[in-house]
Amino acid sequence: MNPGRTQQRIRWVTLAVLIGSAVLLTILDSTGTLDSVFGFLRDPMSFVSDWTSSQTDVVADVMTGPRNLEAALEEISRLETENETLRKENEELLEAAGENQILRELFNRAADTPEYRRITADVIGQDTNPALQSIIIDKGYDHGVRVGMPVEAARGLVGQVYRVTNNASQVALLTETASAIPVRLGSTRATGILRGAGRGALPTIDWIDLQYDVQVGELVTTSGLGGKFPENLVIGRVIEVERNEAELFQRAVVQPAVDFNNVEIVFVVTEFNTVNTEIFNEAP
């Protein structure tokens, strides 16, 4: 073997190793693992200890995970129960506030008309008969309620007592097709007859003289004519006027002030001042 060739081969191998080492160190440095390698070379036992500790932490997390999950689920359940309790309390407070508001409005209405005598009643049901729009109240004959008495809520007229038992009464709503109530318009002072149009439709005022310039937004109240209703009970407001110059009268569509689907407490007007006009109906 030629000694010169052998030495030359050794030099080339050494050069290749040095170049490879340089490339490897560059790669390790760029990836951030060079310090870990040197740390392992300086203190192999420390590196092994750190690796073992990290694996122990992983095992500990796996072992304690179920306990942490169970605690989290218990906390979620507790919070859900607390939230439901708070929600119910909030609903009760809102309901109580609503009832107090209704009672205040009823009290104010009674204070405005001290000449009327009233009985307070709770609405306990609504008639499901499609032929008659009515509500059921918890006051009847034993409490002084009679057929024909007007019934009002805090915001206005509801209707008229239609049937009476000892402890309950049926009230026909003013939207009932058989309803006919003498009314007066607030601004023009025009009079007419409010007629119900049935379920799902708004009542209308018939027989309004064309001389009156009826406007949308006018307040509609009872006129007291005929003696069946006291005057100035609020009914609602005009939302549409039907006027034809070729006819003798005009009509007005009324939006009732009372939401009949949500009436809870009412007044039965048992006594009010009326003008007796029956004498004028008698034959001379």
C-alpha positions as CSV (number, residue, x, y, z in Angstrom):
1,M,0.0,0.0,0.0
2,N,1.3,3.4,-0.9
3,P,1.8,5.5,2.3
4,G,1.3,8.7,0.4
5,R,-2.2,7.7,-0.8
6,T,-3.2,6.6,2.7
7,Q,-2.3,10.0,4.2
8,Q,-4.1,11.8,1.4
9,R,-7.2,9.7,2.1
10,I,-7.0,10.4,5.8
11,R,-6.8,14.1,5.1
12,W,-9.9,14.0,2.8
13,V,-11.9,12.0,5.4
14,T,-10.9,14.5,8.1
15,L,-11.9,17.4,6.0
16,A,-15.3,15.8,5.2
17,V,-15.9,15.2,8.9
18,L,-15.0,18.8,9.8
19,I,-17.3,20.1,7.0
20,G,-20.1,17.8,8.1
21,S,-19.7,18.8,11.7
22,A,-19.9,22.5,10.8
23,V,-23.0,21.9,8.8
24,L,-24.6,20.0,11.6
25,L,-23.8,22.6,14.2
26,T,-25.3,25.3,11.9
27,I,-28.5,23.3,11.6
28,L,-28.7,22.7,15.3
29,D,-28.1,26.4,16.1
30,S,-30.8,27.5,13.6
31,T,-33.4,25.1,15.1
32,G,-32.6,26.1,18.7
33,T,-31.5,22.7,19.8
34,L,-27.7,23.4,20.0
35,D,-27.9,24.5,23.6
36,S,-29.7,21.2,24.5
37,V,-27.0,19.2,22.8
38,F,-24.2,21.0,24.6
39,G,-26.2,20.7,27.9
40,F,-26.4,17.0,27.4
41,L,-22.6,16.8,26.7
42,R,-21.8,18.9,29.8
43,D,-24.1,17.1,32.1
44,P,-25.8,13.9,30.8
45,M,-27.4,13.1,34.1
46,S,-29.1,16.5,34.3
47,F,-30.5,16.1,30.9
48,V,-31.9,12.6,31.7
49,S,-33.3,14.0,35.0
50,D,-35.1,16.9,33.2
51,W,-36.6,14.5,30.6
52,T,-37.7,12.1,33.3
53,S,-39.3,14.9,35.3
54,S,-41.3,16.1,32.2
55,Q,-42.6,12.7,31.6
56,T,-43.6,12.4,35.2
57,D,-45.6,15.6,34.9
58,V,-47.4,14.2,31.9
59,V,-48.3,11.1,33.8
60,A,-49.5,13.2,36.8
61,D,-51.7,15.3,34.5
62,V,-53.2,12.2,33.1
63,M,-53.9,10.8,36.6
64,T,-55.4,14.1,38.0
65,G,-57.3,15.0,34.9
66,P,-60.5,13.1,35.7
67,R,-60.6,14.7,39.2
68,N,-60.2,18.2,37.7
69,L,-62.9,17.4,35.1
70,E,-65.3,16.2,37.8
71,A,-64.8,19.3,39.8
72,A,-65.4,21.5,36.7
73,L,-68.6,19.6,35.9
74,E,-69.8,20.1,39.5
75,E,-69.0,23.8,39.3
76,I,-70.9,24.1,36.0
77,S,-73.9,22.3,37.6
78,R,-73.8,24.6,40.6
79,L,-73.7,27.7,38.4
80,E,-76.6,26.4,36.2
81,T,-78.7,25.9,39.3
82,E,-77.9,29.3,40.7
83,N,-78.7,30.9,37.3
84,E,-82.1,29.1,37.2
85,T,-82.9,30.3,40.7
86,L,-82.0,33.9,39.8
87,R,-84.0,33.7,36.6
88,K,-87.1,32.6,38.6
89,E,-86.6,35.3,41.2
90,N,-86.3,37.9,38.4
91,E,-89.5,36.7,36.7
92,E,-91.3,36.9,40.1
93,L,-90.1,40.4,40.6
94,L,-91.2,41.5,37.1
95,E,-94.6,39.9,37.7
96,A,-95.0,41.7,41.0
97,A,-93.9,45.0,39.4
98,G,-96.4,44.5,36.6
99,E,-99.2,43.8,39.1
100,N,-98.3,46.9,41.2
101,Q,-98.4,49.0,38.0
102,I,-101.8,47.7,37.2
103,L,-103.1,48.4,40.7
104,R,-101.6,51.9,40.6
105,E,-103.4,52.6,37.3
106,L,-106.7,51.2,38.6
107,F,-106.3,53.3,41.8
108,N,-105.6,56.4,39.7
109,R,-108.7,55.7,37.6
110,A,-110.9,55.3,40.7
111,A,-109.5,58.5,42.1
112,D,-110.4,60.4,38.9
113,T,-114.0,59.3,39.1
114,P,-115.0,59.0,42.7
115,E,-118.7,59.3,41.8
116,Y,-118.6,55.7,40.4
117,R,-118.9,52.7,42.6
118,R,-116.8,49.8,41.6
119,I,-116.0,46.1,42.4
120,T,-112.5,44.9,41.6
121,A,-112.3,41.5,39.9
122,D,-109.7,39.2,38.6
123,V,-109.9,37.7,35.1
124,I,-109.9,33.9,35.5
125,G,-110.6,32.8,31.9
126,Q,-111.4,33.6,28.3
127,D,-114.4,32.2,26.4
128,T,-113.2,29.9,23.6
129,N,-116.5,30.1,21.8
130,P,-115.7,31.7,18.4
131,A,-119.2,33.2,18.3
132,L,-118.7,35.3,21.4
133,Q,-115.7,37.3,22.5
134,S,-115.7,37.4,26.3
135,I,-113.8,37.0,29.5
136,I,-114.7,35.4,32.8
137,I,-114.2,37.2,36.1
138,D,-114.3,36.0,39.7
139,K,-117.1,38.2,40.9
140,G,-120.8,37.4,40.6
141,Y,-124.3,38.0,41.9
142,D,-123.2,37.5,45.5
143,H,-120.7,40.4,45.1
144,G,-123.3,42.8,43.6
145,V,-122.6,42.2,39.9
146,R,-125.6,42.4,37.6
147,V,-126.1,41.9,33.9
148,G,-125.5,45.0,31.8
149,M,-122.9,46.6,34.2
150,P,-119.9,48.2,32.4
151,V,-116.5,46.7,33.0
152,E,-113.3,48.7,32.6
153,A,-109.6,48.1,33.0
154,A,-106.9,50.6,34.0
155,R,-106.5,51.8,30.4
156,G,-110.1,51.9,29.3
157,L,-113.4,50.1,28.7
158,V,-113.4,46.4,28.4
159,G,-117.1,45.6,27.8
160,Q,-120.3,44.8,29.5
161,V,-121.5,42.0,31.9
162,Y,-123.3,39.4,29.8
163,R,-124.1,36.6,32.2
164,V,-123.9,36.2,36.0
165,T,-123.6,33.3,38.4
166,N,-123.3,33.5,42.2
167,N,-119.5,33.7,42.1
168,A,-118.5,34.5,38.6
169,S,-119.5,36.6,35.6
170,Q,-119.1,36.6,31.8
171,V,-118.1,39.9,30.2
172,A,-118.8,40.5,26.5
173,L,-115.9,42.5,25.0
174,L,-116.6,45.8,23.2
175,T,-115.2,44.0,20.1
176,E,-118.1,41.6,20.1
177,T,-120.3,41.9,17.0
178,A,-123.4,42.5,19.1
179,S,-121.8,45.4,21.0
180,A,-123.2,48.9,20.3
181,I,-121.8,51.7,22.5
182,P,-122.6,55.4,22.2
183,V,-119.3,57.3,21.9
184,R,-117.8,60.7,21.5
185,L,-114.7,61.9,19.7
186,G,-112.3,64.0,21.7
187,S,-111.3,66.8,19.3
188,T,-114.4,67.3,17.1
189,R,-116.9,66.2,19.8
190,A,-118.7,64.2,17.1
191,T,-120.8,61.4,18.3
192,G,-121.6,57.9,16.9
193,I,-122.1,54.3,17.7
194,L,-119.1,52.0,18.3
195,R,-119.8,48.5,16.9
196,G,-117.7,45.5,17.3
197,A,-116.5,43.7,14.2
198,G,-115.8,40.3,15.8
199,R,-112.6,38.3,16.5
200,G,-109.5,39.5,14.8
201,A,-111.1,42.8,13.5
202,L,-111.2,46.3,14.9
203,P,-114.4,48.0,16.0
204,T,-115.8,50.9,14.0
205,I,-117.8,54.1,14.8
206,D,-120.9,54.4,12.6
207,W,-123.2,57.3,12.0
208,I,-120.7,60.1,12.3
209,D,-122.1,63.3,10.6
210,L,-120.1,64.5,7.6
211,Q,-120.0,68.0,9.0
212,Y,-117.2,66.8,11.4
213,D,-113.6,66.7,10.2
214,V,-112.6,63.6,12.0
215,Q,-108.9,63.1,12.2
216,V,-106.7,60.0,12.8
217,G,-105.5,60.0,16.4
218,E,-108.6,61.4,18.0
219,L,-109.4,60.0,21.4
220,V,-112.7,58.0,21.6
221,T,-114.6,57.8,24.9
222,T,-118.1,56.8,25.9
223,S,-120.6,59.6,25.5
224,G,-123.0,58.4,28.3
225,L,-126.0,58.7,26.0
226,G,-128.6,56.0,26.6
227,G,-127.6,55.5,30.2
228,K,-125.9,52.1,29.8
229,F,-122.4,53.4,30.2
230,P,-121.0,56.3,32.2
231,E,-119.5,59.1,30.1
232,N,-115.7,59.6,29.5
233,L,-114.6,56.0,29.7
234,V,-111.7,55.7,27.4
235,I,-112.2,53.3,24.5
236,G,-109.2,54.0,22.1
237,R,-108.1,56.2,19.3
238,V,-109.1,56.6,15.6
239,I,-106.6,55.0,13.3
240,E,-108.6,55.3,10.0
241,V,-111.4,57.5,8.6
242,E,-113.7,56.3,5.9
243,R,-115.4,59.3,4.3
244,N,-117.5,59.4,1.2
245,E,-119.1,62.7,0.2
246,A,-121.9,60.9,-1.6
247,E,-123.1,59.4,1.7
248,L,-124.7,61.1,4.7
249,F,-122.4,59.7,7.3
250,Q,-118.7,58.7,7.7
251,R,-117.1,55.9,9.6
252,A,-114.0,55.6,11.7
253,V,-111.9,52.6,12.7
254,V,-110.8,52.5,16.3
255,Q,-107.8,50.8,18.0
256,P,-108.9,49.9,21.5
257,A,-106.8,51.1,24.4
258,V,-107.1,47.8,26.2
259,D,-105.2,44.7,25.2
260,F,-108.0,42.2,25.7
261,N,-105.6,39.2,25.5
262,N,-103.6,40.4,28.6
263,V,-106.3,41.8,30.9
264,E,-105.7,40.6,34.4
265,I,-107.7,42.9,36.8
266,V,-110.8,44.8,36.0
267,F,-113.4,47.1,37.6
268,V,-117.1,46.4,37.5
269,V,-118.9,49.7,37.6
270,T,-121.9,49.0,39.8
271,E,-123.2,52.5,40.2
272,F,-122.8,55.7,38.2
273,N,-124.7,58.9,37.5
274,T,-127.1,58.8,34.6
275,V,-129.7,61.0,33.2
276,N,-133.1,59.4,33.0
277,T,-134.5,59.9,29.5
278,E,-137.1,57.1,29.6
279,I,-139.9,59.7,30.3
280,F,-139.3,61.1,26.8
281,N,-140.1,57.6,25.3
282,E,-143.5,57.5,26.8
283,A,-146.6,58.3,24.7
284,P,-148.2,61.7,25.5
